[in-house]
Amino acid sequence: MSRDVLPMTAVLLVALLLASGLTAESGIRLQDGIYTVGTDDPAAAALLSGDPAFSVFLTGHAVLAQRPGAYDLVISGGRAWAARTEKGAAALSAFAVAYRNYRAGIYTGEEDLFAAYPLWIETVEVTSSLDFTATESGQIIAPKPQEGSHVRPSGPVEDLPTPSSTLAVSAEELRHDLATAPAGNDGIARYLGMFSGGPDLGEFKTPSQLSPPLPFDSLIYIFVFIFPLYFTSQFAMMSIANERIERRGEILLSTPAGPLTIIAGKMLPYFLLMIAVCSAIVLITGGSFVVILPLVPVILFFLAAALLIGMTARSFRELSFLSIFFSTMMTSYLFFPSIFANVHVISLISPLTLVVLHFQGTGFTAADYLYATALFWLSTAVVLWLCARNFTEEQLFSQERLTSRLRSFIFAAMARDHPFASLVAVNLLAIPLIFMVQLMYLVLLFNLPLPWSLLALILLAAFTEEVAKSVGIVALFRGIPGFFTWRTVLLAAVATGFGFLLGEKLLLFVMMAQVTGSLFGSVLFSGVGLLWMPFLLHTAGALIVGAVLKIGGRRAYLPGLLLATAVHASYNLILIGGAL
């Protein structure tokens, strides 16, 4: 980073900290006064005046009739009219929530609380007994029922004791909980458009309060932790890119220090800064330093990605594009699964889920930590190894385009005397990155309706694997033009298939057992029991790309890649057809 930019960056960082503190002190008020309401009813005006989301105008009926379009919501004569806009519909929904909270307050003040709330439900959290392991190999759990047939229950009928008609707590205790619990219309809930339906009474709830909990507080903490990490990683990217573009890094390359020493020296200050920021946040929030453990592999992966992006970007414009793309993808990967903490095992693919579990008081085990962070540790090691092998003057100061630079990076990391062993190693080491990309697809497609989400997942997973397998072959094809004969194409395909299979199944067996227990996991990692089938599949895909390259040249790469993807996706569809 240049000296001219550093003071401005420091000023912006201080302004960001001040703005964050002011927001934490005053609260989030993004929707204050956003809806305009016109009414001739003083009672309705008094009801809405306590909600900062509404700007209430008390006027006569004649004025409301003349200018109905001047308001998002009009209340008159005991009826409400919303403007025919999205904002009007949102105002009507917010009014319904405000009225529901007002009605709950009236009910809570009743002398006979059980007359106001005649039905109370005792909620007990239990572990799900659903078993997803049958779908791991595409097995059909049960035959599909025939149309028009009636399913008859079988097995013994057991008598269950009738629940008690009385509560274990007194009415005054419930009234106290109703009075002290949050109303559910705070700024965060209004901004997100999600309401809990009333206060939380612990294990006893009224029917309107039965809704799945969302860890809003923990998710806010996640953003507090992650944003400084993104900010600091941007500094690392800019530092590397600045030394490359302005050729200031030549001095370091001329020293006796090796690439690993130089990289460690440049990344260590940023790593310590990130750890210090996270520790300060923990001290301020009064949390436990255990939450830093899941963040360490995330920090290292951010720094490794920052190093790679800084080494490949030709200009600051290209650096901005790559950094924004990386930040967007990693935000999705890290944040979205944590929303489903305690809901689905897929949430454990994000290390931030462990942070949510810790803040909720659930905690996490060593196995959970391994499942959530293994890909980050392995991917960090692979990226750092690739950068260290290419931390030379020829690679750092090259002006090739992005795809050509990545291909030359991979070719430079391969041993030319042992090309087939290099193909095995390249595909073996690429597995953590491939799994991370495929799990990103899983995060993005998880909420789409079946079967379209599974079909999209199959196609994207197959395409990603074929691209990864073809990278080593393309690097050899472009790096050693006369290397490819029909014999070497076949041997290269076999080496690629073996390396990919070895890395895929090794990581699958050791670290991904929980995720593969679900239907979505079986789509990504199917064929566990028959290892020769995925070996032939991976070899065939690599052979298709290699043969098409030899016949048609580099312009035939994309058609060969699409053909290999079609074969791979067809295999997966046939294999897991029973699970669909």
C-alpha positions in Angstrom: 0.0 0.0 0.0 1.4 3.4 -1.0 2.1 6.1 1.6 -0.5 8.4 0.0 -3.3 5.9 0.6 -2.3 4.8 4.1 -3.5 8.0 6.0 -6.8 7.9 4.2 -7.2 4.2 5.1 -6.5 4.9 8.7 -9.1 7.7 8.8 -11.7 5.5 7.2 -11.0 2.7 9.7 -11.4 5.1 12.6 -14.6 6.4 11.1 -15.9 2.8 10.6 -15.2 2.0 14.3 -16.9 5.2 15.4 -19.9 4.5 13.2 -20.1 0.9 14.5 -20.0 2.2 18.1 -22.7 4.7 17.4 -24.9 2.1 15.8 -24.4 -0.3 18.7 -25.3 2.5 21.1 -28.4 3.9 19.3 -29.6 0.8 17.6 -30.5 0.0 14.0 -33.0 2.6 12.8 -33.1 2.0 9.0 -36.9 1.9 8.9 -37.8 4.6 11.3 -40.6 6.7 9.7 -40.5 4.8 6.5 -44.3 4.3 6.3 -46.8 7.2 6.1 -50.2 6.5 7.7 -53.3 8.7 7.5 -56.2 8.1 9.9 -59.2 9.9 11.4 -59.3 7.5 14.3 -57.4 8.8 17.4 -57.2 5.3 18.9 -55.4 4.0 15.7 -53.1 7.0 15.8 -52.2 6.3 19.4 -51.6 2.6 18.6 -49.2 3.4 15.8 -47.5 6.4 17.4 -45.5 4.0 19.6 -44.0 2.3 16.5 -41.1 4.3 15.0 -41.6 2.7 11.6 -44.8 4.8 11.1 -45.2 8.5 10.5 -48.8 9.1 11.6 -51.0 11.9 10.4 -54.3 12.4 12.2 -56.7 14.2 10.0 -60.4 14.3 8.9 -62.2 11.8 6.7 -62.7 14.4 4.0 -59.0 15.0 3.6 -58.3 11.3 3.5 -60.9 10.8 0.8 -59.4 13.6 -1.3 -55.8 12.4 -1.1 -55.8 8.7 -0.6 -52.6 8.2 -2.6 -50.6 10.5 -0.4 -50.3 7.8 2.3 -48.9 4.2 2.3 -51.8 3.2 4.6 -55.2 4.7 5.3 -57.2 3.7 8.4 -60.8 5.0 8.7 -64.0 3.6 10.0 -62.4 0.5 11.5 -60.9 -0.5 8.1 -57.4 -0.2 6.6 -56.5 0.4 2.9 -53.0 0.0 1.6 -51.5 1.7 -1.4 -51.2 -0.6 -4.4 -47.4 -0.7 -4.2 -44.8 -2.9 -2.6 -44.3 -0.3 0.1 -48.1 -0.2 0.8 -48.1 -4.0 1.2 -45.2 -3.8 3.5 -46.9 -1.1 5.5 -50.0 -3.2 5.9 -47.9 -6.2 7.1 -46.1 -3.9 9.6 -49.5 -2.6 10.8 -50.7 -6.2 11.3 -47.7 -6.9 13.5 -48.2 -3.7 15.5 -51.8 -4.5 16.1 -51.0 -8.1 17.1 -48.5 -6.8 19.7 -51.1 -4.3 20.9 -53.7 -7.0 21.3 -51.1 -9.2 23.1 -50.6 -6.3 25.6 -54.3 -6.1 26.2 -54.6 -9.8 26.8 -51.6 -9.8 29.1 -53.3 -7.2 31.3 -56.4 -9.3 31.8 -57.0 -10.3 35.4 -57.7 -13.9 34.3 -54.7 -14.7 32.2 -55.9 -18.2 31.3 -59.1 -16.8 29.9 -57.1 -14.5 27.7 -54.7 -17.4 26.7 -56.8 -20.6 27.1 -54.2 -22.8 25.3 -50.6 -23.2 26.4 -48.2 -25.5 24.6 -45.2 -27.0 26.4 -42.3 -27.3 23.9 -39.6 -29.9 24.3 -36.6 -30.0 22.1 -35.7 -33.5 20.9 -33.1 -34.8 18.5 -34.4 -35.7 15.1 -34.7 -39.4 14.5 -34.6 -39.1 10.7 -32.0 -41.3 9.1 -30.4 -40.0 5.8 -27.8 -42.8 5.5 -30.0 -44.9 3.2 -29.6 -42.3 0.5 -25.8 -42.3 0.7 -25.6 -44.8 -2.1 -28.8 -43.9 -3.9 -30.9 -46.6 -2.2 -34.7 -46.3 -2.3 -35.9 -46.1 1.3 -39.5 -47.3 0.5 -41.4 -48.1 -2.7 -43.5 -45.2 -4.0 -47.2 -45.6 -3.2 -49.5 -46.4 -6.1 -52.0 -43.8 -7.1 -55.4 -44.4 -5.5 -54.0 -46.8 -2.9 -54.5 -46.3 0.9 -51.7 -46.7 3.3 -52.8 -48.9 6.2 -50.9 -48.6 9.5 -49.2 -51.7 10.8 -47.6 -52.7 14.1 -48.8 -52.6 17.7 -50.8 -49.7 19.0 -49.5 -48.3 22.3 -51.4 -46.3 24.8 -49.8 -43.0 25.8 -50.5 -41.1 29.0 -52.7 -38.1 28.7 -50.8 -34.8 29.3 -51.6 -32.9 32.4 -54.2 -30.1 32.0 -52.4 -27.8 34.5 -49.2 -25.8 34.1 -46.2 -26.3 36.3 -45.9 -22.5 36.6 -48.3 -19.9 38.1 -50.2 -17.3 36.2 -48.2 -14.5 37.8 -44.9 -16.1 36.5 -46.3 -16.3 33.0 -47.6 -12.7 33.3 -44.1 -11.6 34.3 -42.5 -13.4 31.4 -45.1 -11.8 29.0 -44.4 -8.4 30.4 -40.6 -8.6 30.4 -40.0 -10.5 27.1 -39.1 -8.5 24.0 -42.0 -7.5 21.8 -40.5 -8.7 18.6 -40.8 -5.4 16.7 -37.2 -4.1 17.2 -35.3 -2.4 14.4 -33.5 -5.6 13.3 -36.7 -7.6 13.0 -38.4 -4.8 11.1 -35.5 -4.3 8.8 -35.3 -8.0 8.0 -39.1 -8.3 7.7 -39.2 -11.2 10.1 -41.2 -11.3 13.3 -41.4 -13.9 16.0 -45.1 -13.5 16.6 -44.7 -12.5 20.3 -42.5 -12.9 23.3 -40.5 -15.9 24.2 -41.8 -17.7 27.3 -39.2 -20.5 27.4 -40.8 -24.0 27.2 -44.4 -22.7 27.4 -45.8 -21.0 24.4 -49.1 -19.9 23.0 -50.0 -21.2 19.5 -49.1 -17.9 17.8 -45.6 -18.1 19.2 -44.7 -21.4 17.7 -42.1 -20.4 15.1 -38.6 -21.7 14.3 -36.0 -19.7 16.2 -33.4 -17.7 14.3 -30.1 -16.8 16.0 -30.2 -13.1 15.2 -27.8 -12.0 18.0 -25.3 -14.7 17.1 -25.5 -13.7 13.4 -24.8 -10.1 14.2 -21.7 -11.2 16.2 -20.6 -13.1 13.1 -20.7 -10.0 11.0 -18.8 -8.1 13.7 -16.0 -10.8 13.6 -15.9 -11.3 9.8 -16.0 -7.7 8.5 -12.6 -6.7 10.0 -11.1 -9.9 8.6 -12.3 -8.9 5.1 -11.0 -5.4 5.6 -7.5 -6.6 6.7 -7.3 -9.1 3.9 -7.9 -6.3 1.4 -4.7 -4.6 2.8 -2.8 -7.8 2.2 -4.0 -8.0 -1.4 -3.2 -4.4 -2.1 0.3 -4.8 -0.6 1.1 -7.8 -2.8 -0.4 -6.2 -5.9 1.4 -2.9 -5.3 4.8 -4.5 -5.0 4.1 -6.5 -8.2 2.7 -3.7 -10.3 5.3 -1.1 -9.3 8.0 -3.8 -9.2 9.0 -3.1 -5.7 9.2 -6.8 -4.9 12.4 -7.3 -6.9 14.5 -6.3 -3.8 13.0 -9.1 -1.7 13.5 -11.6 -4.5 17.2 -10.7 -4.6 17.8 -11.5 -0.9 18.9 -15.0 0.3 15.5 -15.5 1.9 13.4 -18.2 0.2 9.8 -17.8 -1.0 8.3 -19.4 2.2 10.2 -17.0 4.4 9.2 -14.0 2.4 5.5 -15.0 2.3 5.6 -15.7 6.1 7.2 -12.4 6.8 4.6 -10.5 4.7 1.6 -12.4 6.0 2.5 -12.5 9.7 1.6 -8.9 10.6 -1.8 -9.2 9.0 -2.4 -12.5 10.8 -1.5 -11.0 14.1 -3.7 -8.0 13.4 -6.7 -10.2 12.6 -6.1 -12.2 15.8 -5.8 -9.0 17.8 -9.0 -7.6 16.4 -10.9 -10.8 17.1 -9.5 -10.8 20.7 -10.6 -7.2 21.2 -14.1 -8.0 20.1 -14.2 -11.0 22.4 -13.1 -8.8 25.3 -15.6 -6.0 24.5 -18.5 -8.5 24.2 -17.5 -10.4 27.2 -17.3 -13.7 25.3 -15.0 -16.6 25.5 -11.7 -16.9 23.5 -12.9 -20.3 22.4 -14.7 -18.6 19.5 -11.3 -17.6 18.0 -10.5 -21.3 17.3 -12.9 -21.6 14.4 -11.8 -18.2 13.1 -8.1 -19.2 12.8 -8.5 -21.4 9.7 -10.8 -18.8 8.2 -8.1 -16.1 8.7 -5.4 -18.2 7.2 -7.6 -19.0 4.2 -8.3 -15.3 3.7 -4.6 -14.5 3.7 -3.8 -17.4 1.3 -6.5 -16.2 -1.1 -5.3 -12.6 -0.7 -1.8 -13.7 -1.7 -3.0 -15.6 -4.7 -5.3 -12.8 -5.9 -2.5 -10.3 -5.4 -0.1 -12.4 -7.4 -2.5 -12.9 -10.3 -4.1 -9.5 -10.7 -2.5 -7.4 -13.4 -4.0 -4.1 -12.3 -5.8 -2.6 -9.4 -9.0 -2.7 -11.4 -8.6 -6.5 -11.9 -7.7 -6.7 -8.2 -11.0 -5.0 -7.2 -13.0 -7.3 -9.4 -11.4 -10.5 -8.0 -11.5 -9.3 -4.3 -15.2 -8.4 -4.6 -16.0 -11.7 -6.2 -14.1 -13.6 -3.5 -15.7 -11.6 -0.7 -19.2 -12.3 -2.1 -18.6 -16.0 -2.5 -17.0 -16.5 0.9 -19.7 -14.5 2.6 -22.3 -16.8 1.2 -20.3 -19.9 2.1 -19.6 -18.7 5.7 -22.8 -16.9 6.6 -25.8 -18.8 5.0 -25.1 -22.2 6.6 -24.8 -20.7 10.0 -28.5 -19.5 9.8 -29.4 -23.2 10.0 -27.4 -24.0 13.1 -29.2 -26.6 15.2 -31.5 -27.3 12.2 -29.5 -29.3 9.7 -26.2 -31.0 9.7 -25.2 -29.1 6.5 -24.8 -26.0 8.6 -21.5 -27.5 9.9 -19.8 -26.9 6.6 -19.2 -23.3 7.8 -16.8 -22.7 10.7 -19.0 -19.8 11.7 -21.7 -22.3 12.7 -19.4 -23.2 15.6 -19.3 -19.6 16.6 -23.2 -19.5 16.6 -23.3 -22.7 18.6 -20.9 -21.3 21.2 -22.8 -18.0 21.6 -26.0 -20.1 22.0 -24.4 -22.1 24.8 -24.6 -25.3 22.9 -20.8 -25.6 22.3 -19.1 -27.9 19.8 -17.0 -31.0 19.9 -13.6 -31.8 18.4 -15.4 -33.8 15.6 -17.5 -30.8 14.8 -14.4 -28.6 14.6 -12.7 -31.0 12.3 -15.7 -31.2 9.9 -16.2 -27.5 9.8 -12.5 -26.4 9.4 -10.8 -29.3 7.6 -11.4 -27.9 4.2 -10.1 -24.5 5.2 -6.9 -25.9 6.7 -6.3 -28.1 3.6 -7.3 -25.4 1.1 -5.0 -22.9 2.8 -2.1 -25.4 2.6 -2.7 -26.0 -1.1 -3.0 -22.3 -2.1 0.1 -21.4 -0.1 2.1 -24.2 -1.6 1.0 -23.1 -5.1 2.0 -19.5 -4.4 5.3 -20.5 -2.9 6.2 -22.5 -6.0 5.5 -19.5 -8.2 7.0 -16.7 -6.0 9.6 -16.0 -8.6 10.5 -13.0 -10.7 9.2 -14.6 -13.9 5.8 -15.4 -12.5 5.3 -12.3 -10.3 6.0 -9.7 -13.0 4.3 -11.5 -15.9 1.4 -9.6 -17.6 -0.5 -12.6 -18.9 -4.3 -12.7 -18.5 -5.9 -14.4 -15.5 -6.6 -17.8 -17.0 -3.1 -18.0 -18.6 -1.5 -17.0 -15.3 -3.3 -19.7 -13.4 -2.4 -22.3 -16.0 1.3 -21.2 -15.9 1.2 -21.3 -12.1 0.0 -24.9 -12.2 2.5 -25.9 -14.9 5.4 -24.3 -12.9 4.4 -26.4 -9.8 4.6 -29.6 -11.8 7.7 -31.7 -12.1 8.5 -32.0 -15.9 10.6 -35.1 -15.3 7.6 -36.9 -13.8 4.5 -35.5 -15.6 2.1 -38.4 -14.6 3.1 -38.3 -11.0 2.6 -34.6 -11.1 -0.9 -35.1 -12.5 -1.7 -37.4 -9.6 -0.4 -34.8 -7.1 -2.2 -31.9 -8.8 -5.6 -33.6 -8.7 -5.0 -34.9 -5.2 -4.2 -31.5 -3.9 -7.1 -29.9 -5.8 -9.7 -31.9 -3.9 -10.2 -29.6 -0.9 -10.8 -26.6 -3.2 -13.2 -28.6 -5.3 -15.1 -29.7 -2.3 -15.3 -26.1 -1.1 -16.7 -25.0 -4.4 -19.2 -27.8 -4.5 -20.3 -27.1 -0.9 -20.8 -23.5 -2.0 -23.3 -24.8 -4.6 -25.0 -26.8 -1.9 -25.4 -23.6 0.2 -26.8 -21.6 -2.7 -29.2 -24.4 -3.9 -30.3 -25.9 -0.6 -33.5 -23.9 -0.3 -34.6 -24.4 -4.0 -37.5 -26.8 -4.5 -36.9 -30.4 -5.3 -36.0 -31.9 -7.8 -34.6 -28.8 -9.5 -32.1 -28.1 -6.7 -30.7 -31.6 -7.0 -30.5 -31.5 -10.8 -28.7 -28.1 -10.7 -26.4 -29.5 -8.1 -25.6 -32.5 -10.2 -24.8 -30.4 -13.3 -22.7 -27.8 -11.4 -20.8 -30.5 -9.4 -20.0 -32.4 -12.5 -18.8 -29.3 -14.4 -16.6 -28.2 -11.5 -14.9 -31.6 -11.3 -14.3 -31.8 -15.0 -12.8 -28.4 -15.0 -10.5 -29.3 -12.1 -9.4 -32.6 -13.8 -8.7 -30.9 -17.1 -6.5 -28.2 -15.6 -3.4 -30.4 -15.3 -3.9 -31.9 -18.7 -4.3 -28.4 -20.3 -1.2 -27.2 -18.5 0.9 -30.0 -19.9 -0.7 -29.6 -23.3 0.2 -25.9 -23.5 3.5 -26.2 -21.6 4.9 -29.2 -23.6 3.3 -29.1 -27.1 4.9 -32.3 -28.4 4.2 -34.3 -25.2 0.8 -35.6 -26.1 0.5 -38.8 -28.1 -2.4 -41.2 -27.9 -0.4 -43.3 -25.4 0.4 -40.3 -23.2 -3.2 -39.0 -23.4 -4.4 -42.4 -22.0 -1.7 -42.5 -19.3 -2.5 -38.9 -18.3 -6.2 -39.7 -18.1 -5.5 -42.7 -15.8 -3.2 -40.6 -13.6 -5.8 -37.9 -13.4 -8.5 -40.3 -12.5 -6.4 -42.1 -9.9 -5.3 -38.8 -8.2 -8.8 -37.4 -8.2 -10.3 -40.7 -6.8 -7.6 -41.0 -4.1 -8.1 -37.4 -2.9 -11.9 -37.5 -3.1 -12.5 -40.7 -1.3 -9.8 -40.1 1.3 -11.2 -36.7 2.3 -14.7 -38.2 2.1 -14.1 -41.1 4.3 -12.1 -39.2 6.9 -13.8 -35.8 7.2 -17.1 -35.6 5.4 -19.1 -38.3 7.1 -21.8 -36.0 8.5 -22.5 -34.1 5.3 -22.7 -37.2 3.2 -25.3 -38.6 5.6 -27.8 -36.3 3.9 -29.5 -36.6 0.5 -27.6 -33.5 -0.8 -24.3 -35.0 0.3 -25.1 -38.2 -1.6 -25.6 -36.2 -4.7 -22.1 -34.7 -4.4 -20.2 -37.7 -3.2 -22.1 -40.7 -4.5 -20.6 -44.1 -5.4 -18.7 -44.8 -2.2 -19.1 -48.5 -2.2 -18.0 -49.2 -5.7 -14.6 -47.4 -6.1 -13.9 -48.8 -9.6 -17.0 -47.1 -11.0 -15.9 -43.5 -10.0 -12.4 -44.3 -11.1 -13.6 -45.2 -14.6 -15.8 -42.1 -14.6 -13.0 -39.8 -13.7 -10.6 -41.4 -16.1 -13.2 -41.2 -18.9 -13.8 -37.5 -18.3 -10.1 -36.7 -18.4 -9.7 -39.0 -21.5 -12.5 -37.1 -23.3 -11.0 -33.7 -22.7 -7.5 -35.0 -23.6 -8.6 -36.7 -26.8 -10.6 -33.7 -27.9 -7.6 -31.4 -27.3 -5.4 -33.6 -29.3 -7.8 -33.8 -32.2 -9.1 -30.3 -32.3 -6.5 -28.2 -30.5 -7.1 -25.7 -27.8 -10.2 -24.3 -29.4 -11.9 -27.7 -28.9 -11.4 -27.5 -25.1 -14.8 -26.1 -24.3 -16.7 -28.7 -26.4 -14.7 -31.5 -24.8 -15.3 -30.1 -21.3 -19.1 -29.9 -22.0 -19.1 -33.5 -23.3 -17.2 -34.8 -20.3 -19.7 -32.9 -18.0 -22.6 -34.5 -19.8 -21.2 -38.0 -19.3 -20.4 -37.3 -15.7 -23.9 -35.8 -15.0 -25.6 -38.7 -16.7 -23.6 -41.2 -14.5 -24.7 -39.3 -11.4 -28.3 -39.2 -12.5 -28.4 -42.9 -13.1 -26.6 -43.8 -9.9 -28.8 -41.7 -7.6 -32.0 -42.1 -9.6 -33.6 -44.0 -6.8 -33.0 -41.2 -4.3 -34.8 -38.7 -6.6 
